[in-house]
Each structure stands twice: as structure tokens, then as C-alpha cells.
Amino acid sequence: MSEEASDTDGRLATIVAATDFSPTAELALERAKELAREHGARVVLAHAITLQPFAAGGPELGTLPSDFEYQVREASVKRLENLAEAIRGEGIDVETKVHSGLPAGMANSVAAEVDADLMVIGTRGLSGFKHLVLGSTAEEIIRHAPCPVLTVHPGDAHALDRLAKVLVPTDFSEDALRAAREVTHLFRSQAGSAHILLVHAGQLPPLVQPILEELSFEPFTIEDLAASARERLEAEAERIRAAGFEVEVVVRVGDPAAVITELVASEGVSLVAMGTRGHSGLKHLLLGSTAERVVQHAACPVLTVRREH
């Protein structure tokens, strides 16, 4: 992320929208345009040309023309430029980037190259496999992106310039704090209308609960833990309220990913914003199980923020 853009005027400067021309990528581009209009940002349209599947497809595909790769590149460039021209017609500054290679590596390279403040992607592209809601491309992008990533699911039609409720889960880690700050940064123009649910969810490991009385520390109850969490949440909520947002504190007992996705459905949440690594801090779990499951199953766009960008 461009620290200068973030620190000096609080506005985004550059948004990367990675596209494979799929319907979900089109939805992601709509969200990117909303944010670009709000912040006066430029949009960088990025597309990867990946031909390995054709080379390994077997004889049933027949013989490809000798200039097949050239034709694919030319058609991709034309398609991307047509998209860019339409966006320019809406008054948004746009440039295009077409590279050969795997989509995730290309998207992250482009984001680093243009010093992106945000990347917007779809969670399922042209393969369309329903069990791959969070495909390998989206997962790899989120794991290694040099900036926050907004993921959009098939069917997500939530307009980000008219947010109703934003759910911000927190485990009080640095990543969670960053996610809360990113929300107030990205959507500061909606401070008077967007309602933020600041949520903490947790549970004791099932094997621990039956033996609590036999442990050496002072006895405590789930109610004690919930009260402690609520006190810490209120402290965080005050910082968000200082930015002009209305904040509601929510404490739930249960699996965090399940609690979050249930609240998204029951509360009509427009956006989830969360960190990708909590207190475990393990680098090989950059996309922790909670974040991964929320991105997979939440019925709204999800903004993920990781520590090292």
C-alpha cells in the first residue's frame, strides 16, 4: 500500500482489479469502480494469459494453430482495452496490464509494481466449480498480496458506496486492528450512515471444558470471558466512533467463522473486514482457517488485511 496516499489525505490512489473476464470478475470490477469514484483513484486492469492447460490437454484438443498464443494475447489485449475505454467513459482513470503466467503471481506482481492501495478480485472464475468457492488463484492472491484485498463472490451485488452494515471481527491482534483502521480509511465518506458491528467470538477447546475445575488457575466462567471481551471491544469501539462511525459491540460464544457467517446472514451485512492472521502468528497460516472460511462462505464481499504489506 502507498503509505503516502494513506497518511497524507486518507484517500486511495491506485486500485488493481484483476480480471479473467468471468461474471464474478465483472462484479469485482463494479466494486472497484465504486471505490475509485469515491476516492478519485485510478484503476489498473490486470489480466493473466495462462496457456499451460492447453499444452497439457491431450490429443482430444486437436492441433492448435502455430500462432495460437499470439492470437490469444491480441484478443485479450483488445478485450481489456475495450473494458478500459468503457470505464474511462465513466470518468475514471484507467490503465491496463497484460502478462503471461499464472494469475495469482501476475496479480500480486502488478499490485507491487504500481504500488497499489487495494486489490479487488472475484472468488470464482471461469472454472465454475462450486466446491472451489475460494479458488486457488484467489487464495494465493490473498496469502501474498502486497496490499489489502477485497474479494467478491458470485452473486454479490452489495454496492460499497451505500454500505448499511460492516462486520469487523476481532481477536485483538494487530491484523484485526489494521482491518478496523482500513474500514474507516476506505469508507470515511460513509461515517454518518454505515453501521459497524465490532464482533468477538471464541470458545474454549472442547477437551478443556470438562476439566476446568481441575486446572491450577482461578476458576472462571464463559460469562467472565465474555465480560472481559466486551470491555476490550468497547475500548476499540471508541477509537472507531472517534472517526464518526456508529459502532455496536457484539460478543458471541462459538466457532468464530460460524458466528461471523451467521451474523452476515441474519444482520444483512454489506461487507466483512478482517485480518488474515491472528494471535497464532504462524507465517504458513497467513490465511488462517477463520479468514479462509469466512471468505469462502460469507454472503457478501470480504476485505482481508494482512500484516506484511
C-alpha positions in Angstrom: 0.0 0.0 0.0 1.1 3.5 -0.7 1.8 4.9 2.8 2.0 8.4 1.4 -1.5 8.2 -0.1 -2.9 6.7 3.1 -1.2 9.1 5.6 -1.4 12.5 3.8 -5.0 12.7 2.5 -6.7 9.4 3.6 -7.6 8.5 0.0 -6.8 5.6 -2.2 -4.6 6.4 -5.1 -4.4 3.1 -7.1 -6.8 0.1 -7.2 -5.8 -3.1 -9.0 -8.8 -5.0 -10.5 -7.7 -8.5 -11.6 -10.0 -10.0 -14.2 -10.4 -13.2 -16.2 -13.5 -11.7 -17.9 -15.8 -14.0 -15.9 -19.1 -12.8 -14.5 -17.6 -12.7 -10.9 -14.7 -10.6 -12.2 -17.3 -8.2 -13.7 -18.9 -7.9 -10.2 -15.5 -7.3 -8.7 -14.8 -4.6 -11.2 -18.1 -2.9 -10.3 -16.9 -2.7 -6.7 -13.5 -1.4 -7.8 -15.2 1.4 -9.8 -17.4 2.4 -6.8 -14.3 2.8 -4.7 -12.4 4.6 -7.5 -15.1 7.2 -7.8 -15.3 7.7 -4.1 -11.5 8.2 -3.7 -10.6 9.7 -7.1 -8.4 6.7 -7.6 -7.1 5.2 -10.8 -7.9 1.6 -11.7 -5.3 -0.8 -13.1 -7.0 -3.6 -15.0 -4.8 -6.7 -14.9 -5.2 -9.9 -16.9 -3.0 -13.0 -17.0 -2.6 -15.2 -20.1 -2.2 -18.8 -19.0 -1.9 -21.4 -21.7 -0.4 -24.4 -19.8 -3.8 -26.3 -19.7 -4.0 -26.3 -23.5 -0.5 -27.6 -23.9 -1.2 -30.5 -21.4 -4.7 -31.1 -22.6 -4.1 -34.2 -24.7 -4.7 -35.1 -28.3 -8.5 -34.7 -28.0 -8.0 -31.0 -28.3 -6.6 -31.4 -31.8 -3.7 -29.4 -33.2 -3.6 -25.8 -32.2 -2.6 -23.1 -34.7 1.1 -22.1 -34.7 0.1 -18.5 -33.8 -2.4 -19.6 -31.1 -0.6 -17.8 -28.3 -0.3 -14.6 -30.4 -4.0 -14.7 -31.2 -4.9 -15.2 -27.5 -2.7 -12.3 -26.4 -4.1 -10.0 -29.1 -7.7 -10.9 -28.2 -7.0 -10.4 -24.5 -5.4 -7.0 -25.0 -8.4 -5.9 -27.2 -10.9 -7.2 -24.6 -9.1 -5.4 -21.8 -8.8 -2.2 -23.7 -12.5 -2.2 -24.5 -13.2 -2.6 -20.8 -10.8 0.2 -20.0 -12.4 2.5 -22.6 -15.8 1.9 -21.2 -14.6 2.8 -17.7 -12.9 5.9 -18.9 -16.3 6.9 -20.3 -17.4 6.9 -16.7 -14.8 9.5 -15.8 -12.3 7.0 -14.1 -8.6 7.0 -14.9 -7.7 3.5 -16.1 -4.6 1.7 -17.4 -4.2 -2.0 -18.4 -1.6 -4.7 -17.7 -1.5 -8.0 -19.6 1.2 -10.5 -18.7 1.8 -14.2 -19.4 1.9 -16.5 -16.4 -0.1 -17.8 -13.5 -2.9 -15.3 -12.5 -2.1 -15.1 -8.8 1.6 -14.3 -9.3 0.7 -11.8 -12.1 -1.9 -10.0 -9.9 0.4 -9.7 -7.0 3.3 -8.6 -9.2 1.2 -5.9 -10.8 0.0 -4.7 -7.4 3.6 -4.3 -6.2 4.7 -2.7 -9.5 2.0 0.0 -9.3 2.2 0.4 -5.5 -1.5 -0.5 -5.2 -3.5 0.6 -2.2 -6.1 -2.1 -2.8 -6.7 -5.1 -5.0 -10.2 -6.3 -6.0 -10.8 -9.9 -7.2 -13.6 -12.4 -7.8 -13.5 -15.6 -5.8 -14.5 -17.9 -8.6 -13.6 -17.5 -12.2 -14.3 -19.4 -15.4 -13.7 -22.9 -14.0 -17.0 -22.5 -12.1 -16.6 -25.4 -9.7 -18.9 -24.8 -6.9 -16.7 -26.6 -4.3 -14.0 -24.2 -5.2 -15.7 -21.0 -4.0 -12.3 -19.8 -2.9 -10.3 -21.0 -5.8 -6.5 -21.5 -5.7 -6.0 -18.2 -7.5 -7.9 -16.1 -5.0 -6.3 -17.9 -2.1 -2.8 -17.4 -3.4 -3.5 -13.7 -4.0 -4.8 -13.2 -0.5 -1.9 -15.1 1.0 0.8 -13.0 -0.7 -0.8 -9.7 -1.8 1.3 -6.5 -1.0 -1.9 -4.6 -0.2 -5.4 -5.3 1.3 -7.6 -7.5 -0.9 -11.4 -7.2 -1.5 -12.9 -10.5 -2.6 -16.3 -10.6 -4.3 -18.4 -13.7 -4.6 -20.7 -14.9 -7.4 -24.0 -13.1 -6.8 -22.5 -10.3 -4.6 -24.4 -7.2 -5.6 -23.7 -5.1 -2.5 -22.9 -1.6 -3.6 -20.0 -0.4 -1.5 -20.8 3.3 -1.9 -24.1 2.6 0.0 -23.0 0.4 2.9 -25.5 -0.5 5.6 -23.6 -2.7 8.0 -19.9 -3.6 8.1 -18.9 -6.5 10.3 -15.4 -6.3 11.7 -14.3 -9.4 13.6 -11.5 -9.0 16.1 -9.4 -11.3 18.2 -7.5 -8.2 19.4 -4.5 -9.0 17.2 -2.6 -6.4 15.2 -4.1 -7.7 11.9 -7.6 -7.2 13.3 -6.8 -3.6 14.4 -5.4 -3.0 10.9 -8.7 -4.2 9.4 -10.7 -1.8 11.5 -8.5 1.1 10.5 -8.8 0.1 6.8 -12.6 0.3 7.0 -12.5 3.8 8.5 -10.0 4.8 5.8 -11.8 3.3 2.8 -15.3 4.3 3.7 -14.8 7.5 5.7 -17.3 9.3 3.5 -20.0 7.0 4.9 -19.2 7.6 8.5 -22.6 9.1 9.2 -24.5 6.2 7.6 -22.6 2.9 7.8 -23.2 0.9 11.0 -20.2 -1.2 12.2 -20.6 -4.4 14.1 -17.4 -5.0 16.1 -17.5 -8.7 16.9 -15.5 -11.0 19.1 -16.3 -14.7 19.0 -14.5 -17.6 20.7 -14.8 -20.8 22.6 -12.7 -22.9 24.9 -11.2 -26.0 23.3 -13.8 -28.8 23.8 -11.3 -31.0 25.6 -10.6 -28.3 28.2 -14.2 -27.5 29.2 -14.9 -30.7 31.3 -11.7 -30.3 33.3 -11.8 -26.6 34.1 -12.2 -27.1 37.8 -9.1 -29.3 38.0 -6.8 -26.6 36.4 -4.5 -24.6 38.7 -5.6 -21.1 37.9 -8.5 -19.2 39.4 -11.9 -20.6 38.4 -13.7 -18.6 35.7 -16.9 -19.0 33.6 -17.8 -18.3 30.0 -19.7 -15.3 31.3 -16.4 -14.0 32.8 -14.6 -14.4 29.5 -17.5 -12.7 27.6 -17.4 -9.7 30.0 -13.7 -9.3 29.6 -14.0 -9.4 25.8 -16.8 -6.9 25.9 -14.7 -4.5 27.9 -11.8 -4.8 25.4 -14.2 -4.4 22.5 -15.6 -1.2 23.9 -12.1 0.3 24.0 -11.7 -0.5 20.3 -15.2 0.7 19.6 -14.4 4.2 21.0 -11.5 4.6 18.5 -13.8 3.8 15.6 -16.5 6.1 17.0 -13.9 8.9 17.1 -13.8 8.5 13.3 -17.6 9.3 13.1 -18.9 5.7 12.8 -21.8 4.2 14.8 -20.5 1.1 16.4 -22.3 -1.9 18.0 -20.3 -4.3 20.1 -21.2 -8.0 19.8 -19.8 -10.9 21.8 -20.7 -14.5 20.9 -19.6 -17.9 22.2 -18.9 -20.3 19.4 -16.7 -21.1 16.4 -15.6 -17.6 15.0 -16.1 -18.4 11.3 -19.6 -19.9 12.0 -20.6 -16.9 14.2 -19.4 -14.4 11.5 -21.2 -16.1 8.6 -24.3 -16.4 10.7 -24.3 -12.7 11.6 -23.7 -11.8 7.9 -26.9 -13.6 7.0 -29.0 -12.5 10.0 -27.9 -8.9 10.2 -27.9 -8.1 6.5 -24.2 -7.3 6.5 -22.8 -5.5 3.4 -19.1 -6.1 4.0 -16.8 -8.1 6.3 -13.3 -6.6 7.1 -10.8 -8.8 8.8 -7.2 -9.7 9.3 -5.7 -12.8 7.8 -3.5 -13.7 10.7 -4.5 -13.6 14.4 -2.6 -14.3 17.6 -1.1 -17.6 16.3 1.2 -15.6 14.1 2.3 -18.6 12.1 3.6 -17.5 8.7 2.4 -20.6 7.0 -1.1 -19.7 8.2 -1.1 -16.2 6.6 -4.7 -17.1 5.6 -5.9 -18.5 8.8 -8.7 -21.1 9.0 -11.2 -18.4 10.2 -10.4 -15.9 7.4 -10.4 -18.6 4.8 -13.8 -20.0 5.8 -15.3 -16.5 6.0 -14.0 -15.6 2.5 -15.4 -18.9 1.3 -18.9 -18.7 2.8 -19.9 -15.2 3.7 -22.7 -13.9 1.5 -21.1 -10.5 0.9 -17.7 -9.1 -0.1 -14.8 -9.6 2.3 -11.9 -7.2 2.8 -8.8 -9.0 4.1 -5.8 -7.2 5.6 -2.5 -9.0 6.3 0.4 -7.8 8.4 3.2 -7.6 5.9 2.3 -5.2 3.2 
